[in-house]
Amino acid sequence: MNEKQIKDKTQETFLRHQQHLQRQRDAIAYRMKKLAAKQVEMTRQTNEVKDKIKKKYEDMKRVLDEDLRITLTQLDMEHEATERFVEERIEDCYHLTQELDQELANISAQVKKDTKQMDIQAAETEKRISETLKLTDPDLIHTDQFKNEQLLSLTINLLLFIRSQVPVTKKLFQSYAADVVLDPDTAHPKLIISPKGDLVTYTDTWQDVPEMPSRFDTTLNVVSRQGFSEGRHYWEVEVSGKTYWELGLTYPSIPRKGREEDCWLGRGRESWCVEYFTGDYTAWHGGVPHELPLVAGKQFTRIGVYCSFPGGLVCFLGADTMTPLHCFCAGTFTNTLHQAICPGHDNQGTNWKPLQICDASRSAPTL
């Protein structure tokens, strides 16, 4: 093959690469359009549910005004979490289109590069495109329409039966109550798990327990024996008298050993949690803290955790009044989820009380 033939072949390869990049860029632009449409659709669906619920609540008496506010706040939080997730995916697509535009602009300058290096670059670009398309698939993002329909149905029933003592969201979440049994084989050696697996207590004494790969060795965590990978689940934990605790959900892949930050709940991509420490609440996921100033200083008897696989949601609530604390949108969960608890250290002698898992299908007794 003479020099001219080599040059022609190189030019032809670069032209194909340029055309391929242009097609991929068009696909990313189309994906952005689909994501934007998804965002509009979710807003419409949420607004429709809110409007229907508002009309039903207009017929209720003044004593139900607080229940209306909490119900709408719950819907808003879930929608905002999902909307933030979509906006992040749109931003991912936007950054990738900028990178592709730069590569398209530099195509003419790459003619002198050999074909092998060009193939390597093309493979890397193809991998980034493939990963972005996979992460931004609109079909993986769902609003929990079934829950919204159930919520609307319950508000209609509320007009007929006027259950003023029970917030409508409480009745809904109670129908998703999950049985939670803590796994002692995962508990840090300074944690004591009750025989029923429903109580976890911190102690200064290192327990004589067998070393296992599943056991946390530096973080004061314990996870549930059974996980779940579909449906909707709700559980509650008694936190009264505590000054420090963490509650949440985790994949089995959360690191168990060593002092890495990812071992703590919410500090890695494997887990979600809300932390309470001396009056302040913070939601964590992926190492990113979300301070919750609206509930700072409030003390709840119970904390509720709701998870929806169809909706891709993890929501935390002050279960006494069903006050929304924070809601995460995962888009889609990639593994089995387990309930996770950290009762915290003694916190200068103020945090010795245990954390107890409650029967979430029943309301807490009132005094």
C-alpha positions as CSV (number, residue, x, y, z in Angstrom):
1,M,0.0,0.0,0.0
2,N,1.6,3.3,-1.1
3,E,1.6,6.6,0.8
4,K,-1.4,8.0,-1.0
5,Q,-3.5,4.9,-0.3
6,I,-2.6,5.0,3.3
7,K,-3.5,8.7,3.5
8,D,-6.9,8.0,1.7
9,K,-7.6,5.1,4.1
10,T,-6.9,7.3,7.1
11,Q,-9.1,10.1,5.8
12,E,-11.9,7.6,5.2
13,T,-11.5,6.2,8.7
14,F,-11.6,9.7,10.2
15,L,-14.7,10.5,8.1
16,R,-16.5,7.4,9.4
17,H,-15.5,8.3,13.0
18,Q,-16.8,11.8,12.5
19,Q,-20.1,10.6,11.1
20,H,-20.4,8.1,14.0
21,L,-19.8,10.8,16.5
22,Q,-22.4,13.0,14.9
23,R,-25.0,10.2,15.1
24,Q,-24.2,9.6,18.7
25,R,-24.5,13.4,19.4
26,D,-27.9,13.4,17.8
27,A,-28.9,10.4,20.0
28,I,-27.7,12.3,23.1
29,A,-29.7,15.4,22.1
30,Y,-32.8,13.2,21.5
31,R,-32.2,11.7,25.0
32,M,-32.2,15.2,26.5
33,K,-35.4,15.9,24.8
34,K,-37.0,12.7,26.1
35,L,-35.8,13.5,29.6
36,A,-37.2,17.0,29.4
37,A,-40.5,15.5,28.3
38,K,-40.4,13.0,31.2
39,Q,-39.9,16.0,33.6
40,V,-43.0,17.7,32.1
41,E,-45.0,14.5,32.4
42,M,-44.1,14.0,36.0
43,T,-44.9,17.6,36.8
44,R,-48.3,17.2,35.2
45,Q,-49.0,13.9,37.0
46,T,-48.0,15.4,40.3
47,N,-50.1,18.5,39.8
48,E,-53.1,16.4,38.8
49,V,-52.8,14.4,42.0
50,K,-52.4,17.6,44.0
51,D,-55.4,19.3,42.4
52,K,-57.7,16.3,43.0
53,I,-56.6,16.0,46.6
54,K,-57.1,19.7,47.1
55,K,-60.7,19.5,45.9
56,K,-61.4,16.7,48.4
57,Y,-59.8,18.6,51.2
58,E,-61.9,21.7,50.5
59,D,-64.8,19.7,51.8
60,M,-63.1,18.9,55.1
61,K,-63.3,20.9,58.3
62,R,-60.6,23.1,59.8
63,V,-59.2,20.2,61.9
64,L,-57.9,18.5,58.7
65,D,-55.9,21.5,57.4
66,E,-52.7,20.2,58.9
67,D,-53.2,16.8,57.3
68,L,-53.6,18.5,53.9
69,R,-50.4,20.4,54.4
70,I,-48.4,17.3,55.3
71,T,-49.9,15.3,52.5
72,L,-49.0,17.9,49.8
73,T,-45.5,18.3,51.3
74,Q,-44.9,14.6,51.0
75,L,-45.9,14.7,47.3
76,D,-43.8,17.8,46.7
77,M,-40.7,16.2,48.3
78,E,-40.9,13.1,46.3
79,H,-41.5,15.1,43.1
80,E,-38.6,17.4,43.9
81,A,-36.3,14.5,44.5
82,T,-37.2,12.9,41.2
83,E,-37.0,16.2,39.4
84,R,-33.5,16.8,40.8
85,F,-32.5,13.4,39.6
86,V,-33.8,14.1,36.0
87,E,-32.0,17.5,36.0
88,E,-28.7,15.7,37.0
89,R,-29.1,13.3,34.1
90,I,-29.8,16.2,31.7
91,E,-26.7,17.8,32.9
92,D,-24.7,14.6,32.3
93,C,-26.0,14.6,28.7
94,Y,-25.2,18.3,28.3
95,H,-21.6,17.8,29.4
96,L,-21.2,14.8,27.1
97,T,-22.5,16.8,24.1
98,Q,-19.9,19.5,24.9
99,E,-17.2,16.9,24.9
100,L,-18.4,15.5,21.6
101,D,-18.6,19.0,20.1
102,Q,-14.9,19.4,21.1
103,E,-14.0,16.1,19.5
104,L,-15.8,17.0,16.3
105,A,-14.0,20.3,16.2
106,N,-10.7,18.6,16.6
107,I,-11.2,15.9,14.0
108,S,-9.2,17.8,11.3
109,A,-6.3,18.1,13.7
110,Q,-6.2,14.4,14.3
111,V,-5.4,13.4,10.7
112,K,-1.8,12.9,11.5
113,K,-2.5,10.5,14.3
114,D,-2.1,6.9,13.5
115,T,-5.1,4.6,13.2
116,K,-4.3,2.7,16.4
117,Q,-4.5,5.7,18.6
118,M,-7.6,6.9,16.8
119,D,-9.2,3.5,17.5
120,I,-8.3,3.7,21.2
121,Q,-9.8,7.2,21.4
122,A,-12.9,6.1,19.6
123,A,-13.4,3.2,22.0
124,E,-13.1,5.5,25.0
125,T,-15.6,7.9,23.5
126,E,-18.0,5.0,22.7
127,K,-17.7,3.8,26.3
128,R,-18.6,7.2,27.7
129,I,-21.5,7.5,25.3
130,S,-22.8,4.0,26.2
131,E,-22.5,4.7,30.0
132,T,-24.3,8.0,29.7
133,L,-27.1,6.5,27.6
134,K,-27.5,3.7,30.2
135,L,-27.6,6.1,33.1
136,T,-30.0,8.5,31.5
137,D,-32.6,6.1,30.2
138,P,-36.0,7.8,30.9
139,D,-37.7,4.4,31.3
140,L,-35.7,3.8,34.5
141,I,-37.2,6.9,36.1
142,H,-40.7,6.3,37.6
143,T,-43.1,8.3,39.7
144,D,-44.8,6.1,42.2
145,Q,-48.2,6.4,40.5
146,F,-49.7,3.5,42.4
147,K,-49.0,5.3,45.7
148,N,-50.5,8.5,44.3
149,E,-53.6,6.7,43.3
150,Q,-53.8,5.0,46.7
151,L,-53.3,8.4,48.4
152,L,-56.1,9.9,46.3
153,S,-58.4,7.0,47.1
154,L,-57.7,7.3,50.8
155,T,-58.5,11.1,50.8
156,I,-61.9,10.2,49.2
157,N,-62.5,7.6,51.9
158,L,-61.5,10.2,54.5
159,L,-64.4,12.4,53.3
160,L,-66.7,9.6,54.1
161,F,-65.3,8.4,57.4
162,I,-63.4,11.6,58.7
163,R,-60.5,9.9,60.5
164,S,-59.2,13.1,62.0
165,Q,-56.9,11.3,64.4
166,V,-54.8,9.6,61.7
167,P,-53.0,11.5,59.0
168,V,-53.9,10.1,55.6
169,T,-50.2,9.4,54.8
170,K,-49.9,7.4,58.1
171,K,-52.7,5.1,57.0
172,L,-51.1,4.6,53.6
173,F,-47.7,3.9,54.9
174,Q,-49.1,1.5,57.5
175,S,-50.3,-0.7,54.7
176,Y,-46.7,-1.1,53.6
177,A,-45.4,-2.1,57.0
178,A,-42.5,-4.4,56.9
179,D,-41.2,-7.0,59.4
180,V,-37.7,-6.1,60.3
181,V,-35.4,-8.5,62.2
182,L,-31.8,-7.3,62.9
183,D,-29.0,-9.7,62.0
184,P,-26.6,-10.1,65.0
185,D,-23.9,-11.5,62.6
186,T,-23.6,-8.1,61.1
187,A,-23.6,-6.1,64.3
188,H,-20.5,-4.2,65.5
189,P,-19.1,-6.0,68.6
190,K,-20.1,-3.1,70.9
191,L,-23.7,-3.6,69.9
192,I,-26.1,-5.9,71.7
193,I,-29.0,-7.3,69.7
194,S,-32.1,-8.7,71.4
195,P,-33.1,-12.3,70.9
196,K,-36.1,-11.1,68.8
197,G,-33.8,-8.9,66.7
198,D,-35.9,-5.8,67.3
199,L,-33.7,-4.0,69.8
200,V,-30.1,-2.7,69.5
201,T,-28.1,-1.3,72.4
202,Y,-24.7,0.3,72.5
203,T,-22.3,-0.8,75.2
204,D,-18.7,0.2,76.1
205,T,-17.9,-3.5,76.5
206,W,-16.5,-5.4,73.4
207,Q,-18.7,-8.4,73.0
208,D,-17.3,-11.9,72.6
209,V,-18.7,-12.6,69.1
210,P,-17.3,-14.6,66.2
211,E,-15.4,-12.7,63.5
212,M,-17.4,-12.8,60.2
213,P,-17.0,-11.1,56.9
214,S,-20.5,-9.6,57.3
215,R,-19.7,-7.9,60.7
216,F,-19.0,-4.2,60.9
217,D,-15.7,-3.8,62.8
218,T,-15.4,0.0,63.3
219,T,-18.8,1.6,62.6
220,L,-21.6,1.0,65.0
221,N,-23.9,-0.5,62.4
222,V,-26.2,-3.5,62.2
223,V,-28.4,-4.4,59.2
224,S,-31.6,-6.5,58.8
225,R,-31.5,-10.3,58.3
226,Q,-33.7,-10.2,55.3
227,G,-33.6,-7.8,52.4
228,F,-36.1,-6.9,49.7
229,S,-35.8,-6.2,46.0
230,E,-39.3,-5.2,44.9
231,G,-42.5,-3.5,46.1
232,R,-43.0,-0.8,48.8
233,H,-41.8,-1.1,52.4
234,Y,-42.2,1.0,55.5
235,W,-40.7,0.6,58.9
236,E,-40.4,2.7,62.1
237,V,-37.9,2.9,64.9
238,E,-38.4,4.2,68.4
239,V,-35.8,7.0,69.0
240,S,-37.1,8.7,72.1
241,G,-34.5,9.6,74.7
242,K,-31.7,9.4,72.2
243,T,-29.2,12.2,71.3
244,Y,-27.5,10.4,68.5
245,W,-28.6,7.9,65.9
246,E,-28.6,7.0,62.2
247,L,-31.3,5.1,60.3
248,G,-31.5,4.1,56.7
249,L,-31.2,1.5,54.0
250,T,-28.2,-0.1,52.4
251,Y,-27.1,-2.5,49.7
252,P,-25.3,-5.7,50.9
253,S,-22.1,-4.3,49.3
254,I,-21.6,-1.6,51.9
255,P,-18.0,-1.9,53.2
256,R,-17.9,-3.6,56.6
257,K,-14.2,-3.4,57.6
258,G,-11.7,-0.6,58.2
259,R,-12.1,3.1,58.8
260,E,-13.1,4.1,55.3
261,E,-15.8,6.8,55.2
262,D,-17.9,4.5,53.0
263,C,-18.5,2.2,56.0
264,W,-20.7,4.8,57.6
265,L,-24.3,4.9,56.5
266,G,-24.9,7.4,53.7
267,R,-21.3,8.2,53.2
268,G,-21.0,5.9,50.1
269,R,-23.2,5.2,47.1
270,E,-24.4,2.0,48.7
271,S,-26.6,3.5,51.4
272,W,-29.0,6.2,52.4
273,C,-29.6,7.6,55.9
274,V,-30.8,10.3,58.2
275,E,-28.6,11.2,61.1
276,Y,-29.7,12.9,64.4
277,F,-27.0,14.5,66.6
278,T,-27.8,16.7,69.6
279,G,-30.9,18.4,68.0
280,D,-29.7,18.5,64.4
281,Y,-30.9,16.3,61.5
282,T,-28.8,15.5,58.4
283,A,-29.7,13.3,55.4
284,W,-26.8,11.5,53.8
285,H,-26.1,9.7,50.5
286,G,-22.9,9.3,48.5
287,G,-21.0,11.3,51.1
288,V,-23.2,14.4,50.5
289,P,-24.8,15.9,53.6
290,H,-28.2,17.6,53.4
291,E,-29.0,19.6,56.5
292,L,-32.6,19.7,57.5
293,P,-33.1,23.1,59.3
294,L,-36.9,23.0,59.1
295,V,-37.0,20.2,61.7
296,A,-33.9,21.2,63.8
297,G,-34.6,21.0,67.5
298,K,-37.7,18.9,67.0
299,Q,-37.8,15.6,68.8
300,F,-39.8,12.7,67.4
301,T,-40.8,9.6,69.3
302,R,-40.6,7.5,66.1
303,I,-38.8,7.8,62.8
304,G,-40.3,6.2,59.7
305,V,-38.4,5.0,56.6
306,Y,-40.3,4.4,53.3
307,C,-38.8,2.7,50.3
308,S,-40.5,2.3,46.9
309,F,-38.8,0.1,44.3
310,P,-41.3,1.2,41.6
311,G,-40.7,4.9,42.4
312,G,-37.0,4.6,43.2
313,L,-37.6,6.5,46.4
314,V,-36.2,6.5,49.9
315,C,-38.2,8.8,52.3
316,F,-37.7,9.6,55.9
317,L,-40.5,10.9,58.2
318,G,-41.1,12.0,61.7
319,A,-43.6,9.2,62.3
320,D,-45.4,10.9,65.2
321,T,-47.0,13.4,62.9
322,M,-45.8,12.0,59.5
323,T,-43.6,15.1,59.1
324,P,-41.5,14.7,56.0
325,L,-37.8,14.9,56.8
326,H,-36.0,14.2,53.5
327,C,-36.6,12.2,50.3
328,F,-34.0,10.7,48.0
329,C,-34.7,9.7,44.4
330,A,-32.4,6.8,43.2
331,G,-34.2,6.5,39.9
332,T,-33.8,2.7,40.1
333,F,-32.3,0.4,42.7
334,T,-29.6,-1.9,41.5
335,N,-29.5,-4.5,44.3
336,T,-31.4,-5.9,47.3
337,L,-31.9,-3.4,50.1
338,H,-31.5,-4.0,53.8
339,Q,-32.7,-1.9,56.7
340,A,-29.7,-0.4,58.6
341,I,-29.4,1.1,62.1
342,C,-26.6,2.9,64.0
343,P,-27.6,3.6,67.7
344,G,-24.5,5.8,68.1
345,H,-21.9,6.0,70.9
346,D,-22.7,7.1,74.4
347,N,-22.3,10.8,73.5
348,Q,-20.9,11.9,76.8
349,G,-23.4,9.7,78.8
350,T,-26.6,11.1,77.1
351,N,-27.2,8.3,74.5
352,W,-27.4,5.0,76.4
353,K,-31.0,4.2,75.4
354,P,-31.5,1.5,72.8
355,L,-33.2,1.8,69.4
356,Q,-36.2,-0.4,69.0
357,I,-38.0,-1.4,65.8
358,C,-41.7,-0.9,66.2
359,D,-44.8,-2.4,64.6
360,A,-45.3,0.1,61.8
361,S,-48.8,-1.2,61.1
362,R,-50.0,0.3,64.3
363,S,-49.9,3.9,65.5
364,A,-47.8,4.7,68.6
365,P,-50.0,4.8,71.8
366,T,-50.9,8.3,73.0
367,L,-50.6,9.2,76.6
